[in-house]
Amino acid sequence: MKIQPSTNILVVEDHQGFLTLLIMLLKDLGIKHIQSALTYESGWDAFQKKTPDICIVDIDLGKNQKNGIELAEQIREKDPFIPIIFLTANYTEKYYELSKHIRPSCFMNKELSLLKLYQAIDLALLSRLIEPSTVKMAPIMPHQDIPFLNQSCIFFKVGDVYKNISIDEIAFFYAQGKMTYAKVGKRNLPTNVQLKILEKELYPRFIRIHKTYLVNISFIDAIHLKEDRVDIMEEQLPIGFSYRKDFLDHLKLLK
């Protein structure tokens, strides 16, 4: 369980004791290049001096200074694609709503373990592998309503918490009533994000096949052209007439 030693990480955390612990854990993961800062100003200065591969930012940087969300907004203006991991001791829906426009790789509470830290960094590095030219990024505006935290995962609200679900685990989305659901294994995870927004954000990994269905092409088991349907995870989903041509053109079927 090691990260590439050449990985450069910036940590901005206002509590010296926790910052020291976090640096120790990062070193245990084999990371040798660690920048650290206790304040908004010193964090921004460190970022400008040497752009890191990943930023780990505490949302609450204490009183009488700008917070971690504002720092992340400034970082995003300079580098729209850099992975940002948010830290918080009190993860709430309010923090999620205030920070989701940043598209963070994930949120971590301060009950850290080596495994949790490794997984968060690994996920962040994977998101960095996306070719920037293939991703259309909207300009960062404060508190903009963007449902995605990045291009590799989505946070779904389950009870009072938000669960981090990898895009690769979602077989398809479907609309039912005023809600949209993600099919993840046998689970159906709800979201109020419309299919047309999901379609725009997740293309080309997901393709619309019907007014009700948006499918992950890697989960398609079979395509039945005569019946106008696809088989996914033992389910049969219809191909809508108005979506058929774009769907088949996208797959570039061999004949």
NUBAKOL-776334 format. One line per 2 residues: number of its first residue (from 1); for each residue z, y, x of N, C-alpha, C. Coordinates in Angstrom, 1 decimal, m for minus. Atoms other than C-alpha are relative to their C-alpha. Example, Ala and Ser with C-alpha at 12.3 -4.5 7.8 and 13.67 -1.06 7.14 Angstrom:
1	0.0 m1.2 0.9 7.8 m4.5 12.3 0.0 1.2 0.9 | 0.0 m1.1 m0.9 7.1 m1.1 13.7 0.8 1.1 m0.8;
This chain:
1	0.0 m1.2 0.8 0.0 0.0 0.0 0.0 1.2 0.9 | 0.1 m1.1 m0.9 m1.3 2.7 2.3 m1.2 0.9 m0.4;
3	1.1 m1.0 0.2 m3.4 5.9 2.0 m0.6 0.3 1.3 | 0.6 m0.3 m1.3 m5.9 6.9 4.6 0.8 1.1 0.7;
5	m0.8 m1.0 m0.7 m3.9 8.7 7.3 m0.6 1.4 0.1 | 0.7 m1.3 m0.1 m6.5 11.4 7.5 0.1 0.9 m1.2;
7	m0.2 m0.8 1.3 m5.7 12.5 3.9 0.9 1.2 0.2 | m0.8 m1.3 m0.1 m4.4 16.1 3.8 0.5 0.3 m1.3;
9	m0.7 m0.3 1.3 m1.9 16.8 1.1 0.8 1.3 0.1 | m0.8 m1.2 0.1 m0.4 20.1 0.1 1.1 m0.2 m1.1;
11	m1.1 0.2 0.9 3.0 19.9 m1.6 0.7 1.3 m0.2 | m0.7 m1.2 0.3 4.5 22.9 m3.4 1.1 m0.3 m1.0;
13	m1.2 0.4 0.7 8.0 22.3 m4.6 1.2 0.9 0.4 | m1.0 m1.0 m0.4 10.8 24.9 m4.8 1.4 m0.6 0.3;
15	m1.3 0.6 m0.3 13.7 22.4 m4.4 m0.1 m0.7 1.4 | 0.1 0.5 m1.3 14.2 21.7 m0.7 0.4 m1.4 0.1;
17	m0.4 1.4 m0.1 16.0 18.4 m1.2 m1.1 m0.9 m0.5 | 1.0 0.8 0.6 13.3 17.0 m3.4 m1.3 0.0 0.8;
19	1.1 m0.2 m0.9 10.6 18.4 m1.1 0.1 m0.9 1.2 | m0.2 0.9 m1.1 12.1 16.5 1.8 m0.2 m1.4 m0.3;
21	0.1 1.3 0.5 12.3 13.3 m0.2 m1.5 m0.3 m0.2 | 1.5 0.2 0.3 8.6 13.7 m1.3 m0.7 m0.2 1.3;
23	0.7 0.1 m1.3 7.5 14.2 2.3 0.3 m1.3 0.7 | m0.4 1.3 m0.5 9.4 11.1 3.4 m0.8 m1.1 m0.6;
25	0.8 1.0 0.7 7.6 9.0 0.7 m1.4 0.1 0.4 | 1.4 m0.1 m0.4 4.2 10.4 1.7 m0.2 m0.6 1.4;
27	0.1 0.5 m1.3 4.9 9.5 5.3 0.1 m1.6 m0.1 | m0.1 1.4 0.2 5.9 6.0 4.1 m1.4 m0.6 m0.4;
29	1.3 0.4 0.4 2.4 5.8 2.6 m1.1 0.1 1.1 | 0.9 m0.1 m1.2 0.9 6.4 6.0 m0.7 1.4 0.1;
31	0.7 m1.3 0.0 m0.1 10.1 5.3 0.6 0.8 1.1 | m0.5 m0.7 m1.2 0.2 12.1 8.5 m0.2 1.5 m0.1;
33	0.3 m1.4 0.1 m1.2 15.5 7.4 0.6 0.5 m1.3 | m0.7 m0.4 1.2 1.2 17.1 5.0 0.4 1.5 0.2;
35	m0.4 m1.5 0.1 1.5 20.9 4.2 1.0 0.1 m1.1 | m1.0 m0.2 1.1 4.5 22.0 2.3 0.4 1.5 m0.1;
37	m0.4 m1.4 0.3 5.7 25.2 0.6 1.0 0.0 m1.1 | m1.1 m0.1 1.0 8.7 26.3 m1.4 m0.3 1.0 m1.1;
39	0.3 m1.1 1.0 7.1 29.2 m3.3 m1.5 0.1 m0.3 | 1.3 m0.3 0.4 4.0 30.3 m5.1 m0.8 0.6 1.2;
41	0.7 m0.7 m1.1 3.0 32.7 m2.3 m0.2 m0.9 1.2 | 0.2 0.8 m1.2 3.6 30.3 0.6 m1.0 m1.2 m0.3;
43	1.0 1.0 0.3 1.7 27.6 m1.3 m1.4 0.4 0.0 | 1.4 m0.6 0.0 m1.3 29.8 m1.8 m0.5 0.3 1.4;
45	0.3 m0.3 m1.4 m1.2 30.9 1.8 m0.4 m1.3 0.7 | 0.3 1.2 m0.7 m1.1 27.3 3.0 m1.4 m0.6 m0.5;
47	1.2 0.4 0.5 m4.0 26.4 0.7 m1.2 0.7 0.6 | 1.0 m0.8 m0.6 m6.1 29.2 2.1 m0.3 m0.3 1.5;
49	0.1 0.2 m1.4 m5.4 28.4 5.7 m0.7 m1.4 0.3 | 0.7 1.3 m0.1 m6.5 24.7 5.3 0.0 m0.7 m1.3;
51	0.2 0.6 1.3 m7.9 23.4 2.1 0.3 m1.5 0.1 | m0.4 1.4 0.0 m6.2 20.0 1.4 m0.9 m0.9 m0.8;
53	0.8 0.9 0.8 m7.7 16.9 m0.1 0.7 m0.1 m1.4 | m0.7 0.1 1.3 m5.0 16.8 m2.9 1.1 1.1 0.0;
55	m1.1 m0.9 0.2 m2.5 19.3 m4.2 1.1 m0.6 m0.9 | m1.1 0.4 0.8 0.9 18.2 m5.5 0.9 1.2 m0.3;
57	m0.6 m1.3 0.3 2.4 21.1 m7.4 1.1 m0.1 m1.1 | m1.0 m0.1 1.0 5.7 21.6 m9.2 m0.3 1.0 m1.1;
59	0.3 m1.0 1.1 5.2 23.3 m12.6 1.0 1.1 0.0 | m1.1 m1.0 0.0 8.5 25.1 m12.5 0.4 0.4 1.5;
61	m0.3 m0.4 m1.4 8.7 27.0 m9.2 1.2 1.0 0.1 | m1.2 m0.8 0.0 11.9 28.8 m10.1 m0.2 1.4 m0.6;
63	0.1 m1.3 0.6 12.6 32.3 m11.5 m0.5 1.0 1.0 | 0.4 m1.2 m0.7 11.2 35.6 m10.4 m1.3 m0.3 0.9;
65	1.2 0.2 m0.7 7.9 34.1 m9.2 m1.0 m0.7 m1.0 | 1.0 0.7 0.9 4.6 32.7 m10.7 0.3 m1.5 0.1;
67	m0.3 1.4 0.1 4.8 29.1 m11.8 m1.2 m0.8 0.6 | 1.0 0.9 m0.6 2.8 26.1 m10.6 m1.3 m0.1 m0.8;
69	1.2 0.0 0.8 0.3 26.3 m13.5 m0.9 1.2 0.5 | 0.8 m1.2 m0.5 m0.7 29.8 m12.3 m0.5 m0.2 1.4;
71	0.5 0.3 m1.4 m1.0 28.6 m8.7 m1.2 m1.0 m0.2 | 1.1 0.9 0.2 m3.2 25.7 m9.9 m1.2 0.7 m0.5;
73	1.1 m0.8 0.5 m5.4 28.2 m11.8 m0.7 0.7 1.2 | 0.6 m0.8 m1.1 m5.9 30.2 m8.6 m0.7 m1.0 0.9;
75	0.6 1.0 m0.9 m6.6 27.0 m6.6 m1.4 m0.5 m0.7 | 1.2 0.4 0.7 m9.2 25.9 m9.3 m1.1 1.0 0.2;
77	1.0 m1.0 m0.1 m11.0 29.2 m9.0 m0.7 m0.1 1.4 | 0.6 0.1 m1.3 m11.6 28.5 m5.3 m0.7 m1.4 0.2;
79	0.5 1.4 m0.1 m12.2 24.7 m5.6 0.1 m0.7 m1.4 | m0.1 0.5 1.4 m13.0 23.5 m9.2 0.2 m1.5 0.0;
81	0.0 1.5 0.0 m13.0 19.8 m8.1 1.2 m0.6 0.7 | m1.1 0.6 m0.7 m9.9 19.4 m6.0 1.1 m0.6 m0.9;
83	m1.0 0.6 0.8 m7.4 16.9 m7.4 1.3 0.7 0.0 | m1.4 m0.6 0.1 m4.1 18.4 m8.6 0.9 m0.9 m0.8;
85	m1.1 0.8 0.6 m1.0 16.4 m9.4 1.1 0.9 m0.3 | m1.1 m0.8 0.4 1.6 18.1 m11.4 1.3 m0.7 0.1;
87	m1.3 0.6 m0.1 5.3 17.5 m10.8 0.9 0.8 m1.1 | m1.0 m0.6 0.9 8.0 18.2 m13.5 1.2 m0.8 m0.2;
89	m1.3 0.7 0.3 11.6 17.3 m14.1 0.2 m0.2 m1.5 | m0.2 0.0 1.4 11.2 17.9 m17.8 m1.4 0.0 m0.7;
91	1.3 0.0 0.5 7.8 16.7 m19.0 0.0 0.1 m1.5 | 0.0 m0.2 1.4 7.2 18.0 m22.5 m1.4 0.3 m0.5;
93	1.3 m0.4 0.5 4.3 18.6 m24.9 m0.4 1.4 0.3 | 0.2 m1.4 m0.4 4.7 22.3 m24.2 m0.7 0.1 1.3;
95	0.5 0.0 m1.4 4.0 21.7 m20.5 m1.5 m0.5 0.0 | 1.4 0.6 0.1 1.0 19.5 m21.4 m1.0 1.0 m0.6;
97	0.9 m0.9 0.6 m0.5 22.1 m23.7 m0.3 1.2 0.9 | 0.2 m1.2 m0.9 0.0 24.9 m21.1 m0.9 m0.4 1.2;
99	0.6 0.4 m1.2 m1.5 22.9 m18.3 m1.3 m0.8 m0.1 | 1.1 1.0 0.1 m4.2 20.6 m19.6 m1.4 0.7 0.4;
101	1.3 m0.6 m0.4 m7.0 23.2 m19.0 m0.2 m0.1 1.5 | 0.1 0.1 m1.4 m6.3 22.7 m15.3 m0.7 m1.3 0.4;
103	0.6 1.3 m0.2 m7.6 19.1 m15.7 0.7 m0.7 1.2 | m0.6 0.7 m1.1 m4.9 17.6 m13.4 m0.3 m1.5 0.0;
105	0.2 1.4 m0.1 m5.2 14.1 m12.1 1.0 m0.8 m0.7 | m1.1 0.6 0.8 m1.9 13.2 m13.6 1.3 0.9 0.1;
107	m1.3 m0.6 0.0 1.7 14.3 m14.3 0.9 m1.0 0.6 | m1.1 0.9 m0.5 4.6 12.8 m12.3 1.3 0.7 m0.3;
109	m1.3 m0.5 0.1 8.2 13.2 m13.3 0.7 m0.2 1.4 | m0.7 m0.1 m1.3 10.8 13.6 m10.5 0.8 m1.3 0.2;
111	m0.6 1.3 m0.2 12.1 10.0 m10.9 m1.0 m0.8 0.8 | 1.1 0.6 m0.8 9.7 9.0 m8.1 0.4 m1.4 0.6;
113	m0.1 1.3 m0.8 9.1 5.6 m6.6 m1.2 0.0 0.9 | 1.2 0.1 m0.9 6.7 4.7 m3.7 m1.2 m0.4 m0.8;
115	1.2 0.5 0.8 4.5 2.8 m6.2 m0.6 1.1 m0.9 | 0.5 m1.1 0.9 4.3 5.7 m8.7 m0.8 1.0 0.8;
117	0.6 m1.0 m0.8 3.4 8.1 m5.9 m1.3 m0.5 0.6 | 1.3 0.6 m0.5 0.8 5.7 m4.4 m1.1 0.0 m1.1;
119	1.0 0.1 1.1 m0.9 5.2 m7.8 m0.5 1.4 m0.3 | 0.4 m1.4 0.3 m1.0 9.0 m8.5 m1.0 0.5 1.1;
121	0.9 m0.4 m1.1 m2.6 9.7 m5.1 m1.3 m0.7 0.0 | 1.2 0.9 0.0 m5.0 6.8 m5.3 m0.9 0.5 m1.1;
123	0.8 m0.5 1.2 m6.2 8.0 m8.8 m0.6 1.3 0.4 | 0.5 m1.3 m0.3 m6.5 11.5 m7.5 m1.2 m0.1 1.0;
125	1.1 0.1 m1.0 m8.7 10.4 m4.5 m1.2 m0.6 m0.7 | 1.2 0.6 0.7 m10.9 8.3 m6.8 m0.7 1.1 m0.8;
127	0.6 m1.1 0.8 m11.5 11.4 m9.0 m0.8 0.9 1.0 | 0.7 m0.9 m1.0 m12.6 13.3 m5.8 m1.3 m0.6 0.4;
129	1.3 0.7 m0.4 m15.4 10.7 m5.3 m1.1 0.4 m0.9 | 1.1 m0.4 0.9 m17.3 12.0 m8.3 m0.9 1.0 0.6;
131	0.9 m1.0 m0.6 m20.4 13.8 m7.1 0.0 1.3 m0.8 | m0.2 m1.3 0.7 m19.8 17.5 m8.0 m1.3 0.4 m0.7;
133	1.2 m0.5 0.6 m23.5 18.1 m8.8 m0.3 m0.7 m1.3 | 0.2 0.7 1.2 m23.3 15.5 m11.6 1.0 0.4 m1.1;
135	m1.1 m0.4 0.9 m20.3 17.1 m13.3 m0.1 1.5 m0.3 | 0.0 m1.4 0.4 m20.7 20.3 m15.3 1.4 0.5 m0.4;
137	m1.4 m0.4 0.2 m17.4 22.1 m15.0 0.0 1.4 m0.7 | m0.2 m1.3 0.7 m16.5 24.8 m17.5 0.9 0.9 0.9;
139	m0.9 m0.9 m0.8 m14.9 27.9 m15.9 1.4 m0.1 m0.5 | m1.4 0.1 0.3 m11.2 27.8 m15.8 0.5 1.3 m0.7;
141	m0.6 m1.1 0.7 m9.7 30.1 m18.4 1.4 m0.4 m0.4 | m1.4 0.4 0.4 m5.9 30.2 m19.1 0.1 m0.6 m1.4;
143	m0.3 0.7 1.2 m4.9 27.6 m21.7 m1.2 m0.3 m0.8 | 1.2 0.4 0.6 m8.5 26.7 m22.5 0.2 m1.4 m0.6;
145	m0.3 1.2 0.6 m8.6 23.8 m24.9 m1.0 m1.1 0.4 | 0.9 1.0 m0.6 m10.2 21.1 m22.7 0.8 m1.3 m0.2;
147	m0.8 1.2 0.3 m9.1 17.6 m23.8 0.2 m0.9 1.2 | 0.0 1.0 m1.1 m9.7 15.9 m20.4 0.8 0.6 1.2;
149	m0.7 m0.4 m1.2 m7.4 16.0 m17.4 m0.8 m0.1 1.2 | 1.1 0.1 m1.0 m10.2 14.9 m15.2 m1.0 m1.0 m0.5;
151	1.1 0.8 0.4 m13.2 12.7 m15.2 0.4 m1.5 0.1 | m0.3 1.4 m0.2 m11.3 9.4 m14.5 1.1 m0.5 m0.9;
153	m1.0 0.5 0.9 m8.5 9.4 m17.0 0.2 1.0 m1.2 | m0.4 m0.8 1.2 m7.3 10.8 m20.4 1.4 m0.3 m0.3;
155	m1.3 0.1 0.5 m3.8 11.4 m21.6 0.0 m0.1 m1.5 | m0.1 0.2 1.5 m3.1 10.0 m25.1 1.5 0.1 m0.3;
157	m1.4 m0.1 0.5 0.0 10.9 m27.0 0.4 m1.2 m0.7 | m0.6 1.2 0.6 2.0 7.8 m27.8 1.5 0.3 m0.3;
159	m1.4 m0.4 0.3 5.2 8.7 m29.6 0.3 1.4 0.5 | m0.4 m1.2 m0.6 6.9 11.4 m27.7 m0.5 0.2 1.4;
161	0.5 m0.1 m1.4 5.1 10.8 m24.4 m1.5 m0.1 0.0 | 1.5 0.1 m0.3 1.5 11.1 m23.0 m0.2 m1.1 1.0;
163	0.3 1.1 m0.8 0.1 7.9 m21.6 m1.3 0.2 0.7 | 1.2 m0.2 m0.9 m2.4 8.0 m18.7 m0.9 m1.2 m0.2;
165	0.9 1.1 0.2 m5.4 5.8 m19.6 m1.2 0.2 0.8 | 1.2 m0.1 m0.8 m8.2 5.2 m17.2 m1.2 m0.1 m0.9;
167	1.3 0.0 0.8 m11.7 5.9 m18.6 m0.6 m1.4 0.1 | 0.6 1.3 m0.2 m12.7 2.5 m17.2 0.6 m1.0 m0.9;
169	m0.6 0.9 0.9 m10.3 0.8 m19.6 m0.5 0.1 m1.5 | 0.4 m0.3 1.3 m11.8 2.3 m22.7 m1.4 m0.6 m0.3;
171	1.3 0.7 0.4 m14.5 0.1 m24.4 m0.9 0.9 m0.8 | 0.7 m1.0 0.8 m15.5 2.7 m27.0 0.9 0.9 m0.8;
173	m0.7 m0.9 0.9 m14.4 5.5 m29.2 m0.7 m0.1 m1.4 | 0.5 0.0 1.4 m14.8 5.5 m33.0 0.7 1.0 m0.8;
175	m0.6 m1.0 0.9 m14.3 8.1 m35.7 0.4 m0.6 m1.3 | m0.5 0.5 1.2 m12.3 7.4 m38.7 0.8 1.1 m0.7;
177	m0.7 m1.2 0.7 m11.3 10.1 m41.2 m0.2 1.2 0.9 | m0.1 m1.2 m0.8 m10.3 13.2 m39.3 0.4 m0.3 1.5;
179	m0.5 0.4 m1.3 m9.2 11.2 m36.2 m1.1 m0.7 0.8 | 0.9 0.8 m0.8 m11.0 9.6 m33.3 1.0 m1.0 0.7;
181	m0.8 1.0 m0.7 m9.7 6.4 m31.7 m0.7 m0.6 1.2 | 0.6 0.7 m1.2 m10.2 4.8 m28.3 0.4 m1.4 0.0;
183	m0.3 1.4 0.0 m10.4 1.1 m28.1 0.3 m0.4 1.4 | m0.5 0.4 m1.4 m8.4 m0.1 m25.1 0.6 m1.4 m0.2;
185	m0.5 1.4 0.3 m8.0 m3.9 m25.2 0.1 m0.2 m1.5 | m0.2 0.1 1.4 m6.5 m4.6 m28.5 0.6 1.2 m0.7;
187	m0.7 m1.2 0.5 m5.0 m1.2 m28.9 m1.1 1.0 m0.5 | 0.9 m1.1 0.6 m6.5 1.8 m30.9 0.8 1.2 0.2;
189	m0.7 m1.2 m0.4 m5.3 5.0 m29.3 m0.6 1.3 m0.7 | 0.5 m1.1 0.7 m5.6 8.1 m31.5 m0.1 1.3 0.8;
191	0.1 m1.4 m0.6 m6.8 11.6 m30.5 m0.7 0.8 m1.1 | 0.7 m0.9 0.9 m7.9 14.6 m32.5 m1.2 0.7 0.6;
193	1.3 m0.5 m0.6 m10.8 15.3 m30.1 m1.2 m0.6 m0.7 | 1.2 0.5 0.7 m14.1 15.0 m31.9 m0.9 m0.8 0.9;
195	0.9 0.8 m0.8 m16.7 12.5 m30.8 m1.0 0.8 0.7 | 1.0 m0.8 m0.7 m19.2 15.2 m30.0 0.5 0.6 1.2;
197	m0.5 m0.6 m1.2 m16.9 16.7 m27.5 0.2 m1.1 1.0 | m0.1 1.1 m0.9 m16.1 13.3 m26.0 m1.4 m0.4 0.6;
199	1.3 0.3 m0.5 m19.8 12.6 m25.8 m0.5 0.9 1.1 | 0.4 m1.0 m1.0 m20.5 15.8 m23.9 0.7 m0.2 1.3;
201	m0.8 0.1 m1.2 m17.7 15.3 m21.5 m0.1 m1.3 0.8 | 0.0 1.3 m0.6 m18.1 11.6 m20.8 m1.4 m0.6 0.4;
203	1.4 0.5 m0.3 m21.9 11.3 m20.5 m0.2 0.1 1.6 | 0.8 1.1 0.5 m23.5 9.3 m18.8 0.7 m1.3 m0.1;
205	m0.8 1.3 0.0 m20.7 6.7 m18.6 0.1 m0.5 m1.4 | 0.0 0.3 1.4 m20.5 6.8 m22.4 m1.2 0.5 m0.7;
207	1.2 m0.5 0.8 m23.4 7.0 m24.8 0.2 m0.2 m1.5 | m0.2 0.0 1.5 m23.5 7.7 m28.5 m1.1 m1.0 m0.6;
209	0.9 1.0 0.6 m25.0 4.8 m30.5 m0.1 0.2 m1.5 | m0.2 m0.1 1.5 m24.0 5.9 m34.0 0.8 1.2 m0.3;
211	m0.9 m1.2 0.3 m22.4 8.9 m35.7 1.4 m0.3 0.1 | m1.4 0.4 0.0 m19.2 6.9 m35.7 0.4 m0.6 1.4;
213	m0.3 0.7 m1.2 m19.4 5.2 m32.2 m0.5 0.6 1.3 | 0.3 m0.4 m1.3 m19.4 6.3 m28.6 0.4 m1.1 0.9;
215	m0.3 1.3 m0.8 m19.6 3.3 m26.2 0.0 0.2 1.5 | 0.0 0.2 m1.5 m18.8 2.6 m22.6 m1.1 m1.0 0.4;
217	1.1 0.9 m0.2 m22.0 1.1 m21.4 0.3 m1.2 0.9 | m0.4 1.1 m0.8 m20.2 m1.1 m18.9 0.6 m1.1 m0.8;
219	m0.6 1.0 0.8 m18.6 m2.9 m21.8 m1.0 m0.7 m1.0 | 1.0 0.6 0.9 m21.8 m3.8 m23.6 m0.3 m1.4 0.4;
221	0.3 1.4 m0.3 m22.1 m7.6 m23.7 m1.5 m0.4 m0.4 | 1.3 0.4 0.5 m25.4 m7.8 m25.7 m0.5 1.1 m0.9;
223	0.6 m0.9 0.9 m27.9 m5.6 m27.5 m1.0 m0.8 m0.9 | 0.9 0.7 0.9 m29.6 m7.0 m30.6 m0.9 1.0 m0.7;
225	0.9 m1.1 0.5 m32.6 m4.8 m31.3 m0.5 m0.3 m1.4 | 0.4 0.3 1.3 m33.7 m6.6 m34.4 1.0 0.3 m1.0;
227	m1.1 m0.3 0.9 m30.3 m6.2 m36.0 0.6 1.4 0.2 | m0.6 m1.4 m0.3 m29.7 m2.7 m34.5 1.5 0.0 0.2;
229	m1.5 0.1 m0.2 m26.3 m3.6 m33.1 0.2 m0.3 1.5 | m0.5 0.4 m1.3 m24.4 m4.0 m29.8 1.2 m0.8 m0.2;
231	m1.2 0.8 0.0 m21.7 m6.5 m29.0 0.9 0.5 1.1 | m1.0 m0.5 m1.0 m18.6 m5.2 m27.3 1.3 m0.6 m0.3;
233	m1.3 0.6 0.2 m15.4 m7.2 m26.9 0.1 m0.7 m1.3 | 0.0 0.9 1.2 m16.3 m9.6 m29.7 m0.1 0.9 m1.3;
235	0.2 m0.9 1.2 m17.0 m6.6 m32.0 m1.5 0.3 m0.1 | 1.4 m0.4 0.2 m20.4 m5.8 m33.5 m0.1 1.4 m0.5;
237	0.1 m1.4 0.4 m21.2 m2.1 m33.6 m1.4 0.4 m0.3 | 1.3 m0.4 0.4 m24.2 m0.6 m35.3 m0.7 1.0 0.9;
239	0.8 m1.0 m0.7 m27.0 1.4 m33.6 m0.6 0.9 m1.1 | 0.5 m0.9 1.0 m27.8 4.4 m35.8 m1.5 0.3 0.3;
241	1.4 m0.3 m0.2 m31.5 5.2 m36.3 m0.3 1.2 0.8 | 0.2 m1.2 m0.7 m31.2 8.7 m35.0 0.4 0.0 1.4;
243	m0.5 0.2 m1.4 m29.5 7.5 m31.8 m0.7 m1.1 0.8 | 0.6 1.1 m0.6 m31.6 4.5 m31.1 m0.8 0.3 1.2;
245	0.9 m0.3 m1.1 m34.3 6.0 m28.9 0.8 0.5 1.2 | m0.7 m0.5 m1.2 m31.9 8.0 m26.7 0.8 m1.1 0.6;
247	m0.9 1.1 m0.5 m29.6 5.0 m26.4 m0.9 m1.0 0.9 | 0.8 1.0 m0.7 m32.4 2.6 m25.3 m0.7 0.7 1.2;
249	0.5 m0.7 m1.2 m34.0 5.2 m23.0 1.0 0.2 1.1 | m1.1 m0.2 m1.0 m30.7 5.8 m21.3 0.3 m1.3 0.8;
251	m0.2 1.2 m0.7 m30.3 2.1 m20.5 m1.1 m0.5 0.8 | 1.2 0.5 m0.8 m33.8 1.6 m19.2 m0.1 m1.5 0.1;
253	0.0 1.4 0.1 m34.1 m1.9 m20.4 m1.2 m0.7 0.7 | 1.1 0.7 m0.6 m36.1 m4.4 m18.4 m0.8 m0.8 m1.0;
255	0.8 0.8 1.0 m39.0 m6.1 m20.3 m0.7 m1.1 0.7;
